[in-house]
């Protein structure tokens, strides 16, 4: 069974930090790029960051670069998203998703389809 399970969300004060984790099972971890997204109430889903399948490179949205750090653990099949200097506007449901990279290991692209999605974890930032 394919599973992506997010954890680490919660309520935090502005200026604080959180570490979100995405635990992957049921498919070949090394064959998939893993991305993080968020969706705030009344807003469109936003792509935040993505780790390429080999873990050698990552992409960040301009809006989060410098505050968000993605990391990939091939041994434990997890992809974490470290968020620092949290702002109230970071309040959203955060999702991880998997994108097949193919035999050519193409780089992650937030604009292309993702094959599997997690259920999300709520992050709420108070002022």
C-alpha positions as CSV (number, residue, x, y, z in Angstrom):
1,X,0.0,0.0,0.0
2,X,1.4,3.4,-1.0
3,X,1.6,5.8,1.9
4,X,2.9,9.2,2.5
5,X,2.4,10.3,6.1
6,X,3.1,13.8,7.2
7,X,3.8,14.6,10.8
8,X,5.2,17.5,12.9
9,X,2.5,20.1,12.4
10,X,1.0,22.0,15.3
11,X,0.5,25.4,16.8
12,X,3.5,27.7,17.1
13,X,4.1,31.3,17.8
14,X,5.4,33.6,15.1
15,X,9.2,33.5,15.0
16,X,9.3,29.9,16.0
17,X,10.3,26.8,14.1
18,X,8.8,23.5,13.1
19,X,10.2,20.4,11.5
20,X,7.7,18.5,9.3
21,X,8.4,14.9,8.3
22,X,7.0,12.8,5.4
23,X,7.3,9.1,5.9
24,X,7.1,7.1,2.6
25,X,6.2,3.5,2.1
26,X,4.8,1.2,-0.5
27,X,6.9,2.3,-3.5
28,X,10.5,2.8,-4.5
29,X,11.7,5.8,-2.5
30,X,14.8,6.2,-4.7
31,X,12.7,6.5,-7.8
32,X,10.6,9.5,-6.8
33,X,11.1,13.1,-6.3
34,X,9.4,14.3,-3.1
35,X,7.7,17.7,-2.9
36,X,6.2,19.7,-0.1
37,X,3.1,21.9,-0.7
38,X,0.7,23.8,1.4
39,X,-2.8,25.1,1.1
40,X,-4.3,27.8,3.3
41,X,-8.1,28.3,3.6
42,X,-9.5,30.0,0.5
43,X,-6.2,29.9,-1.3
44,X,-4.7,27.7,-4.0
45,X,-2.3,25.0,-3.3
46,X,1.3,26.3,-3.3
47,X,4.4,24.4,-4.1
48,X,7.1,25.0,-1.5
49,X,10.1,22.7,-2.1
50,X,11.1,19.5,-3.8
51,X,13.9,17.0,-3.3
52,X,15.2,15.2,-6.3
53,X,15.1,11.4,-6.1
54,X,18.8,11.1,-5.5
55,X,18.8,13.8,-2.9
56,X,21.5,15.7,-4.5
57,X,19.5,18.8,-5.4
58,X,16.4,20.6,-4.3
59,X,14.1,23.4,-5.5
60,X,12.5,26.1,-3.3
61,X,9.8,28.6,-4.1
62,X,11.1,32.1,-4.0
63,X,8.6,32.9,-1.2
64,X,10.2,30.4,1.2
65,X,13.9,30.3,0.2
66,X,16.1,31.0,3.2
67,X,13.5,29.9,5.7
68,X,12.6,26.4,4.5
69,X,15.1,23.6,4.2
70,X,14.3,20.2,2.7
71,X,16.3,17.1,3.6
72,X,16.0,13.5,2.5
73,X,16.9,10.4,4.5
74,X,17.3,7.4,2.1
75,X,17.8,5.0,5.0
76,X,14.6,5.8,6.7
77,X,12.6,6.8,3.6
78,X,11.7,10.2,5.0
79,X,11.8,13.7,3.6
80,X,11.7,16.5,6.2
81,X,10.9,20.2,5.8
82,X,12.5,22.5,8.4
83,X,10.7,25.8,8.7
84,X,12.2,28.7,10.6
85,X,11.1,32.2,11.4
86,X,7.4,31.2,11.1
87,X,4.9,33.8,10.2
88,X,1.1,33.9,10.6
89,X,0.8,33.7,6.8
90,X,2.5,30.3,7.0
91,X,-0.7,28.9,8.5
92,X,-1.9,26.1,6.2
93,X,-2.2,22.4,5.7
94,X,1.1,21.1,4.6
95,X,1.3,18.1,2.2
96,X,4.0,16.0,0.8
97,X,3.8,14.3,-2.5
98,X,5.8,11.9,-4.7
99,X,6.7,12.4,-8.4
100,X,8.2,9.5,-10.4
101,X,11.6,10.6,-11.7
102,X,12.0,7.8,-14.2
103,X,15.1,5.9,-15.3
104,X,16.7,9.2,-16.4
105,X,16.1,10.7,-12.9
106,X,14.6,13.9,-14.2
107,X,14.6,16.8,-11.8
108,X,11.7,17.6,-9.7
109,X,9.1,20.0,-11.2
110,X,6.4,21.4,-9.1
111,X,4.4,22.2,-12.3
112,X,4.2,18.6,-13.4
113,X,1.9,15.9,-11.9
114,X,2.6,14.2,-8.6
115,X,1.6,10.6,-8.4
116,X,0.9,10.1,-4.7
117,X,-0.1,12.5,-1.9
118,X,-0.3,12.4,1.8
119,X,-3.2,13.5,3.9
120,X,-1.6,16.6,5.2
121,X,-0.6,18.1,8.6
122,X,-1.9,21.4,10.0
123,X,0.5,24.2,10.8
124,X,-1.0,27.1,12.7
125,X,1.1,30.2,13.5
126,X,-0.1,32.6,16.0
127,X,0.9,36.3,16.0
